[in-house]
Amino acid sequence: MAYLGQFVTIWLKFAFMFTPFFVLTMFLSMTKDYDAGERRRLALRVTGAVVILCIGFFFFGQVVFKLFGITLDAFRIGAGALLFLSSVELVQSRTEKMPTNGGDDEDFAVVPLAMPIVIGPAIIGALFILGAELDTTTERTVGILSLVAASLTLGGILLVGAYIEKVVGKKNLRILSKMTGLILSALAAQMIFTGIRSFLS
């Protein structure tokens, strides 16, 4: 039961950190000339790229800490600060600064959609921290499954993105993106406070 709770917590945390409504807004904007089949194929490629990137950064965290001699608490504070800046940009509608079309489909799926739109610096930092926090094989397995579930949740939203936009409307999608930014700011504050508390204790 404890592992189930851990799975749900990590899944929901990263599902929000991926800023799905912002990503959906960008995805729809960048694929406005695509038909339904092309959007579906691109959504699947983005999902696959996000899964691979998440697992890669998850395992790379401990290497970075050992290589540069960075403590986990210091990284919590730094990653939390980056996440807070990302939440501020999200609330301030950073969609206006992003590209609205892409080139080759496969490159388009990985760069810029999967990275850095979904997996930006703040998410990379959070993945490093998660990988360093989970010690046992079972915990790391739960962590990986949670990240895959969060990625699939994002992929599912992209797959039905056109329907969501039709039901919710573009304006309300932007509002949902801003609301996600508020949740991100709270997650960032928690990450920073945890790092400070652990550092001082």
C-alpha positions as CSV (number, residue, x, y, z in Angstrom):
1,M,0.0,0.0,0.0
2,A,2.9,2.3,0.8
3,Y,4.3,1.8,-2.7
4,L,0.9,2.5,-4.2
5,G,0.8,5.8,-2.4
6,Q,4.3,6.6,-3.6
7,F,3.3,5.7,-7.2
8,V,0.3,8.0,-7.1
9,T,2.2,10.9,-5.5
10,I,5.0,10.8,-8.0
11,W,2.7,10.3,-10.9
12,L,0.4,13.2,-10.0
13,K,3.4,15.4,-9.2
14,F,5.1,15.0,-12.6
15,A,1.8,15.0,-14.4
16,F,1.4,18.6,-13.2
17,M,5.0,19.4,-13.6
18,F,4.8,18.5,-17.3
19,T,2.3,21.4,-17.6
20,P,0.0,19.4,-19.8
21,F,-2.4,22.2,-20.8
22,F,0.4,24.5,-21.8
23,V,2.0,21.6,-23.8
24,L,-1.4,20.9,-25.4
25,T,-1.7,24.6,-26.4
26,M,1.7,24.5,-28.0
27,F,1.0,21.2,-29.6
28,L,-2.2,22.3,-31.2
29,S,-0.6,25.6,-32.3
30,M,2.4,23.9,-33.9
31,T,0.3,21.3,-35.7
32,K,-2.5,23.5,-36.9
33,D,-1.9,22.4,-40.5
34,Y,-1.8,18.7,-39.6
35,D,-4.7,16.2,-40.1
36,A,-5.9,13.9,-37.3
37,G,-3.6,11.1,-38.3
38,E,-0.5,13.2,-38.4
39,R,-1.3,14.7,-35.0
40,R,-1.9,11.3,-33.6
41,R,1.5,10.0,-34.9
42,L,3.3,13.1,-33.6
43,A,1.6,12.8,-30.2
44,L,2.9,9.2,-29.9
45,R,6.4,10.2,-30.8
46,V,6.4,13.0,-28.3
47,T,5.2,10.6,-25.6
48,G,7.9,8.1,-26.5
49,A,10.6,10.8,-26.4
50,V,9.4,12.0,-23.0
51,V,9.4,8.5,-21.5
52,I,13.0,7.9,-22.7
53,L,14.2,11.3,-21.5
54,C,12.6,10.9,-18.1
55,I,14.2,7.5,-17.5
56,G,17.6,8.7,-18.8
57,F,17.6,11.8,-16.5
58,F,16.2,9.7,-13.6
59,F,19.3,7.4,-13.7
60,F,21.8,10.2,-14.5
61,G,21.1,12.2,-11.3
62,Q,23.4,10.4,-8.9
63,V,26.2,10.6,-11.5
64,V,25.9,14.3,-11.6
65,F,25.9,14.7,-7.8
66,K,29.0,12.5,-7.4
67,L,30.8,14.1,-10.4
68,F,30.3,17.7,-9.2
69,G,30.1,17.1,-5.5
70,I,26.7,18.7,-5.2
71,T,24.5,17.8,-2.3
72,L,20.9,16.7,-2.8
73,D,19.6,19.5,-0.6
74,A,21.5,22.1,-2.6
75,F,20.1,20.7,-5.8
76,R,16.6,20.7,-4.3
77,I,16.9,24.4,-3.7
78,G,18.3,25.2,-7.2
79,A,15.8,23.0,-9.0
80,G,13.0,24.5,-6.9
81,A,14.1,28.0,-7.9
82,L,14.1,27.0,-11.6
83,L,10.7,25.4,-11.2
84,F,9.3,28.6,-9.6
85,L,10.6,30.7,-12.5
86,S,9.0,28.3,-14.9
87,S,5.7,28.7,-13.0
88,V,6.0,32.5,-13.3
89,E,6.5,32.2,-17.0
90,L,3.6,29.9,-17.3
91,V,1.3,32.3,-15.5
92,Q,2.6,35.2,-17.7
93,S,1.6,33.3,-20.8
94,R,4.9,32.3,-22.3
95,T,3.1,30.8,-25.2
96,E,3.6,34.0,-27.1
97,K,7.4,33.4,-27.1
98,M,7.3,29.9,-28.4
99,P,7.5,28.8,-32.1
100,T,4.2,28.1,-33.9
101,N,5.3,25.7,-36.5
102,G,7.9,23.0,-37.0
103,G,10.0,21.3,-39.6
104,D,10.6,17.6,-39.9
105,D,8.1,15.6,-37.9
106,E,10.5,13.5,-35.9
107,D,12.8,16.4,-35.0
108,F,9.6,18.4,-34.2
109,A,8.5,15.6,-31.8
110,V,11.8,15.6,-29.8
111,V,12.9,19.2,-30.2
112,P,11.2,21.4,-29.2
113,L,8.1,19.5,-28.0
114,A,9.6,16.8,-25.8
115,M,12.6,18.9,-24.9
116,P,12.5,21.7,-23.8
117,I,8.8,22.3,-23.9
118,V,7.9,19.3,-21.7
119,I,11.3,18.4,-20.3
120,G,12.9,21.7,-19.4
121,P,15.7,22.5,-17.0
122,A,13.4,22.5,-14.0
123,I,12.0,19.1,-14.8
124,I,15.5,17.7,-15.4
125,G,16.5,18.9,-12.0
126,A,13.4,17.3,-10.4
127,L,14.2,14.0,-12.2
128,F,17.8,14.1,-10.9
129,I,16.5,14.6,-7.4
130,L,13.9,11.8,-7.7
131,G,16.5,9.4,-8.9
132,A,18.8,10.3,-6.0
133,E,16.0,10.1,-3.4
134,L,14.9,6.5,-4.3
135,D,17.4,4.0,-2.9
136,T,16.0,0.5,-3.1
137,T,15.3,-1.4,-6.3
138,T,11.6,-1.5,-5.5
139,E,11.4,2.3,-4.9
140,R,13.3,3.0,-8.2
141,T,10.9,0.6,-10.0
142,V,7.9,2.5,-8.6
143,G,9.6,5.8,-9.6
144,I,10.1,4.7,-13.2
145,L,6.5,3.3,-13.5
146,S,5.2,6.6,-12.1
147,L,7.2,8.6,-14.6
148,V,5.9,6.4,-17.4
149,A,2.4,6.9,-16.2
150,A,2.8,10.6,-16.1
151,S,4.2,10.6,-19.6
152,L,1.3,8.4,-20.8
153,T,-1.1,10.8,-19.2
154,L,0.4,13.7,-21.1
155,G,0.3,11.6,-24.3
156,G,-3.4,10.8,-23.8
157,I,-4.1,14.5,-23.4
158,L,-2.2,15.2,-26.7
159,L,-4.1,12.4,-28.5
160,V,-7.5,13.9,-27.7
161,G,-6.2,17.4,-27.8
162,A,-8.4,18.6,-30.6
163,Y,-11.5,17.3,-28.8
164,I,-10.4,19.0,-25.6
165,E,-9.9,22.3,-27.4
166,K,-13.3,22.0,-29.0
167,V,-15.0,21.4,-25.7
168,V,-13.0,23.7,-23.5
169,G,-12.1,26.4,-25.9
170,K,-8.7,28.1,-26.5
171,K,-9.3,30.8,-24.0
172,N,-10.1,28.3,-21.2
173,L,-7.1,26.2,-22.1
174,R,-4.9,29.3,-21.4
175,I,-6.7,29.7,-18.1
176,L,-6.0,26.1,-17.2
177,S,-2.3,26.6,-18.1
178,K,-2.2,29.5,-15.7
179,M,-3.8,27.4,-12.9
180,T,-1.2,24.8,-13.5
181,G,1.4,27.5,-13.0
182,L,0.0,28.2,-9.6
183,I,0.3,24.5,-8.6
184,L,3.8,24.5,-9.9
185,S,4.7,27.4,-7.8
186,A,3.5,25.5,-4.7
187,L,5.5,22.4,-5.7
188,A,8.6,24.7,-6.2
189,A,8.2,26.3,-2.8
190,Q,7.8,22.8,-1.2
191,M,11.0,21.7,-2.9
192,I,12.9,24.7,-1.7
193,F,11.6,24.5,1.8
194,T,12.5,20.8,2.0
195,G,16.0,21.5,0.8
196,I,16.5,24.4,3.3
197,R,15.0,22.3,6.2
198,S,17.2,19.3,5.5
199,F,20.3,21.5,5.0
200,L,19.8,23.2,8.4
201,S,18.9,20.1,10.3
